[in-house]
Structure formats: structure tokens, C-alpha cells
Amino acid sequence: VHELTLPTSFRGEQIRPGDGAYNAARTRIFNTAADAKPALIVRPIDVDDVAAVMRYASAHELPVAIRGGGHDLDGSGMVDSALVIDFTRMRRVTVDPAQRLARADAGVLLGELDRATCAHRLATVSGTVSNTGIAGLTLGGGIGWLMRKHGTTVDNVLAFEAVTPIGERILVDPTSHPDLFWAMRGGGGNFAVATTIVYRLHPIASPVTGGRLVYAAEDAAELIALWRGLMLDAPRELASTLIIGMLPRFPFVPKQHHDRPGVQVTVCHVGSQEQAERDLRPLLDYGNTIAGQVKPTSYLEIQSMSDAMGIHGYCAYELGGYLPPRIDDRPGERLLARAFDTPPRRSPVDGAVVMLTRMGGAVDEHPDESAAFAPEGAGWYWNAVVQWALPDQAEPMRKWARSVRDDLHEETLDRCYVNLTVDQGEDWLRRAYGERKYGRLEQLKAEWDPLNLLRYNKNVRPGNGASHGHESPGLMTAGR
Ligand SMILES: Cc1cc2nc3c(=O)[nH]c(=O)nc-3n(C[C@H](O)[C@H](O)[C@H](O)COP(=O)(O)OP(=O)(O)OC[C@H]3O[C@@H](n4cnc5c(N)ncnc54)[C@H](O)[C@@H]3O)c2cc1C
């Protein structure tokens, strides 16, 4: 384990078991349930360092784990006994306001990218918790407040700079490597190590309108029905997520409601204030809130209002799936019943909630084949999210999340967003992308990473693409 010796050209940081910094480095991730003890954590300072590590790994056929922002739900940014590339020291963002694009290194966090772009009143589509890494989020897809207006994160990627598993530096864009560009926009970190990502930016209103409204259990059923109607026909400027479950012990919830069942509606409207006022009227007129406010505010404020969900260093588990656009009352009723029957909270971080997010809008403008991630036709995304501190909470928490999945099984589509759910094995992954796209991913994996050095992810194994439906399966198999 201690024999891993990188070439002397590597200039970054190396952290080994026994080093003072080791324990802090290995636990700087969202889900520490695996308590992984890597053999060596390296922190490159530039792309040459990354290439040096990958050349070394490929020469020794060593699989490599990669930590971007550390938010992977399986904790696969830190892996037991593995060589880990930790992008913590590659955090540069540059913004070109005239061209409306941003270049961000693979260690950049969402909040850092947003702060840099918002200084020019511009933003790209990203996630909703500011200490999430741009790299994992983008490689797996990317959904957030701006997706209904501007598409998903991958719809806004212009290029990747990357290092291949054998240590070559490449530019991946629609002209230089179109197939790889397709695969890296949703296929995860399976194909190459992204070192810099170039994003398209959009003007962002200042102020935007948004916030969180909190409701007690007795109004929940009525409120969910109202919200569903509002969001089904909502304009693209309006995005919203429901959070159903025991109310957290956070300052925005009055003390007497802590640990009691309730519903939170989080909202972001990026149109004019007049339009927001009009579009949100049914919700505002409903009243009945026990806490919270929707008001003109900054986009940066909205982008960090859910940060309490991103605390590092505890155990976590999450399952999720798409529902079709037209849903009746049933999913809401089932979610309510389940979300108010969670395992008891045994530490302040314990939490078990179901979230329901409206997809649609501009997301539907990018056809299924446009990228490995393209949730065209998905109406809603549900996800059951649990987090806990004590080891004996693991089973009840996971079991509860599985019960939500079982309750919604009938309505849930086969396709799935791989970033917002834990790994559920190869058959599930195949269904998540669909046979045809999965086949293409397998083929590209065989081309770019035949040794599967990049395997600590929602892993697409190198394959012959037999299920890749462009040609007859017989020909494809024979040709490889
Ligand atoms: C609290 C929380 C909130 C979230 N909110 C959202 C949300 O609003 N929208 C959304 O779309 N998703 C969201 N997610 C899911 C998130 O997109 C994924 O967890 C994503 O993988 C996180 O990326 P990361 O870089 O932080 O994670 P990491 O753990 O660092 O990496 C995730 C995966 O990507 C691989 N990877 C990382 N960097 C690279 C690289 N440079 N090259 C190749 N492979 C790499 C890793 O090996 C790993 O398999 C959330 C997750 C959490 C925990």
C-alpha cells in the first residue's frame, strides 16, 4: 500500500495513511458511511499533474478514484485502499462576459462558480447546494433552479478539457471528439478525467424572486394538490421543489414545529417581479404558512438557501426517480403517508424527507439522444433523502427510503437521473440510460477506458455495445 511512488514531475500534494492531514482529507466528503481509507490521496495543482498521475496509474493498471466536490451519494470520491485524485487544489474560475462563458477547474464548487459569474449578472444551470462539486454534477447531468429556463447543466456545457485514462490531454467538444462529448455529458466520470469545464452563461435577473414557505401537516394534502396544479402549467421562469417530512431543527423553522410533520415549498422565479407576483399568486393567496417567505432576493441567496442539506461527514443514502408529467393525487398521497412515518431522529443531523421537483420546460427541448443525460419527457423528479450519524440508524433509514421507492414503483419511469440516487447495480444502470444509450456508453468505455481504471462511479463496464441499437446486434458483436 505504501509503495505507490509517483514520478518526481508530480508537483501537487501527496497524503498517505499516517500523515497528519490524512484523516481530515479522507473524510472531507458528504457520505462517509464507507469510512474509506485510501492508499494515497494526491492533490494535483494543474493538468500536467493529473496527466502524470494517470500515466502512472495506467502503467501499473491501478484503478483511480476521483474526488471533485465530494458529494457523491455512494461516497465514491474516496475509496478504500485506492489511489485518489482529489481536485481540492484546482479551483480556478474565469469568466468571459462578452462571450458569455465560464471556464472552471474540476475542483470548483457550485457556489464558487455562481459567485464568479453573478459578478457579471450571468449564471449557468447548476445544482441547489453550494458546496456540491461542479465536476461530478456536470458529468452526471445537472438539474437546478435554472433548468426549466435554460435546460440541464449538460445542455450548457461547451467543452471539457480532460485527461484520458492513459494520461493524454485532450479537448472534448462537439467537433474534436463528438462521441466522447456526448458521453461525458451524463455518463459520469467513466471515460476521462475532466480537468476544466467550459459553460455557457445566461443573463440572470437581479433580483430574482424566491425563498421557502413552510406548512403544517394538516394543510399538506391540499397544499400538494395546489402546488402540483401550479407547477404543471408553470412558465419556464418558475422552478420549485417540495420537501415533505419531519421539519428540521433549522433556524427557519419555529422551535415548536421542530420534528413535527410538515411541508416546505422552495421556489425560484427568474422573471420580472411583476411576472413572479402573478405566477406565484395562487401559492401566496393560499396563506397558512407557519414560517418562511418568498421575496425579491439575489440568485446567490437562492443558490445557498438549501445548504444545510450538504453537511459533510455523516452517513447518507438516497433513491430517486422520474414521474410522468400527468400525475393524479395518488403519488402525493403516498408520499405524505410515508414521509410522516420516518424513523425517529436520534441525532440532530438525522433526517428523512421526500423531495418532489418539477422538471419540464426547456429540459424537454433537448431530445433524448442529444446527450447521455437528457430527461426529455420526465415531468417530475422524486427523491427520498436520508442522513444519519449513529451506525445503528443505517438500516432503518435505508429501509425507509426503499419503502418510498416501492410506494411509487407503479408511476416511476424506468429512466433515472444517476446523480441523485445511490448505485443500484448494472441492470438498474442499464434501465436508467435505456438500452440503446447504455450500449453506446459501453462501446465508448471500451474505446477510452478498456481497463476500467475509472471504475469508482456509476460504472459502465467496457462492452461491445451489443445493445447499442444503431446497427444490428449481430454485426456489432461480430465487429468487436
Ligand atoms: C447535498 C446534495 C445536494 C445535491 N443537489 C443536487 C442538485 O441540486 N442537482 C443535481 O443535479 N445534483 C445534486 N446532487 C447530486 C450531485 O450532482 C452528485 O452527488 C455529484 O456526483 C456531485 O459531484 P461532486 O464532484 O461533488 O462529487 P464527487 O464525490 O467528488 O464525485 C462524484 C462522482 O464523479 C466522479 N468525478 C468527480 N470529479 C471528476 C472528474 N474531474 N473527472 C472524472 N470523474 C469525476 C467521481 O469519481 C464520482 O464518481 C446533490 C448531492 C448532494 C449530496
PDBQT file of the ligand as one rigid body, heavy atoms in Angstrom, charges set to zero:
ROOT
HETATM    1  C1  LIG A 501     -26.478  17.645  -0.594  1.00  0.00    +0.000 C 
HETATM    2  C2  LIG A 501     -26.513  17.323  -2.038  1.00  0.00    +0.000 A 
HETATM    3  C3  LIG A 501     -27.250  18.118  -2.899  1.00  0.00    +0.000 A 
HETATM    4  C4  LIG A 501     -27.294  17.836  -4.264  1.00  0.00    +0.000 A 
HETATM    5  N1  LIG A 501     -28.027  18.650  -5.089  1.00  0.00    +0.000 NA
HETATM    6  C5  LIG A 501     -28.043  18.409  -6.421  1.00  0.00    +0.000 A 
HETATM    7  C6  LIG A 501     -28.766  19.259  -7.315  1.00  0.00    +0.000 A 
HETATM    8  O1  LIG A 501     -29.384  20.229  -6.908  1.00  0.00    +0.000 OA
HETATM    9  N2  LIG A 501     -28.727  18.965  -8.639  1.00  0.00    +0.000 N 
HETATM   10  C7  LIG A 501     -28.051  17.900  -9.132  1.00  0.00    +0.000 A 
HETATM   11  O2  LIG A 501     -28.061  17.716 -10.345  1.00  0.00    +0.000 OA
HETATM   12  N3  LIG A 501     -27.374  17.078  -8.315  1.00  0.00    +0.000 NA
HETATM   13  C8  LIG A 501     -27.348  17.302  -6.986  1.00  0.00    +0.000 A 
HETATM   14  N4  LIG A 501     -26.668  16.454  -6.153  1.00  0.00    +0.000 N 
HETATM   15  C9  LIG A 501     -26.035  15.270  -6.716  1.00  0.00    +0.000 C 
HETATM   16  C10 LIG A 501     -24.673  15.615  -7.268  1.00  0.00    +0.000 C 
HETATM   17  O3  LIG A 501     -24.830  16.079  -8.593  1.00  0.00    +0.000 OA
HETATM   18  C11 LIG A 501     -23.787  14.373  -7.286  1.00  0.00    +0.000 C 
HETATM   19  O4  LIG A 501     -23.638  13.894  -5.987  1.00  0.00    +0.000 OA
HETATM   20  C12 LIG A 501     -22.435  14.682  -7.914  1.00  0.00    +0.000 C 
HETATM   21  O5  LIG A 501     -21.823  13.481  -8.206  1.00  0.00    +0.000 OA
HETATM   22  C13 LIG A 501     -21.557  15.502  -7.002  1.00  0.00    +0.000 C 
HETATM   23  O6  LIG A 501     -20.362  15.835  -7.623  1.00  0.00    +0.000 OA
HETATM   24  P1  LIG A 501     -19.040  16.078  -6.746  1.00  0.00    +0.000 P 
HETATM   25  O7  LIG A 501     -17.967  16.478  -7.657  1.00  0.00    +0.000 OA
HETATM   26  O8  LIG A 501     -19.376  16.951  -5.592  1.00  0.00    +0.000 OA
HETATM   27  O9  LIG A 501     -18.849  14.623  -6.138  1.00  0.00    +0.000 OA
HETATM   28  P2  LIG A 501     -17.594  13.635  -6.050  1.00  0.00    +0.000 P 
HETATM   29  O10 LIG A 501     -17.940  12.700  -4.932  1.00  0.00    +0.000 OA
HETATM   30  O11 LIG A 501     -16.327  14.348  -5.954  1.00  0.00    +0.000 OA
HETATM   31  O12 LIG A 501     -17.666  12.898  -7.430  1.00  0.00    +0.000 OA
HETATM   32  C14 LIG A 501     -18.851  12.290  -7.902  1.00  0.00    +0.000 C 
HETATM   33  C15 LIG A 501     -18.517  11.275  -8.985  1.00  0.00    +0.000 C 
HETATM   34  O13 LIG A 501     -17.940  11.931 -10.101  1.00  0.00    +0.000 OA
HETATM   35  C16 LIG A 501     -16.613  11.468 -10.331  1.00  0.00    +0.000 C 
HETATM   36  N5  LIG A 501     -15.777  12.631 -10.612  1.00  0.00    +0.000 N 
HETATM   37  C17 LIG A 501     -15.639  13.733  -9.840  1.00  0.00    +0.000 A 
HETATM   38  N6  LIG A 501     -14.815  14.605 -10.418  1.00  0.00    +0.000 NA
HETATM   39  C18 LIG A 501     -14.415  14.046 -11.576  1.00  0.00    +0.000 A 
HETATM   40  C19 LIG A 501     -13.556  14.477 -12.625  1.00  0.00    +0.000 A 
HETATM   41  N7  LIG A 501     -12.941  15.656 -12.581  1.00  0.00    +0.000 N 
HETATM   42  N8  LIG A 501     -13.371  13.659 -13.692  1.00  0.00    +0.000 NA
HETATM   43  C20 LIG A 501     -13.976  12.438 -13.739  1.00  0.00    +0.000 A 
HETATM   44  N9  LIG A 501     -14.790  11.985 -12.774  1.00  0.00    +0.000 NA
HETATM   45  C21 LIG A 501     -15.023  12.787 -11.703  1.00  0.00    +0.000 A 
HETATM   46  C22 LIG A 501     -16.216  10.778  -9.061  1.00  0.00    +0.000 C 
HETATM   47  O14 LIG A 501     -15.272   9.773  -9.285  1.00  0.00    +0.000 OA
HETATM   48  C23 LIG A 501     -17.520  10.226  -8.544  1.00  0.00    +0.000 C 
HETATM   49  O15 LIG A 501     -17.821   9.005  -9.155  1.00  0.00    +0.000 OA
HETATM   50  C24 LIG A 501     -26.593  16.718  -4.782  1.00  0.00    +0.000 A 
HETATM   51  C25 LIG A 501     -25.860  15.900  -3.913  1.00  0.00    +0.000 A 
HETATM   52  C26 LIG A 501     -25.823  16.193  -2.561  1.00  0.00    +0.000 A 
HETATM   53  C27 LIG A 501     -25.050  15.304  -1.644  1.00  0.00    +0.000 C 
ENDROOT
TORSDOF 0
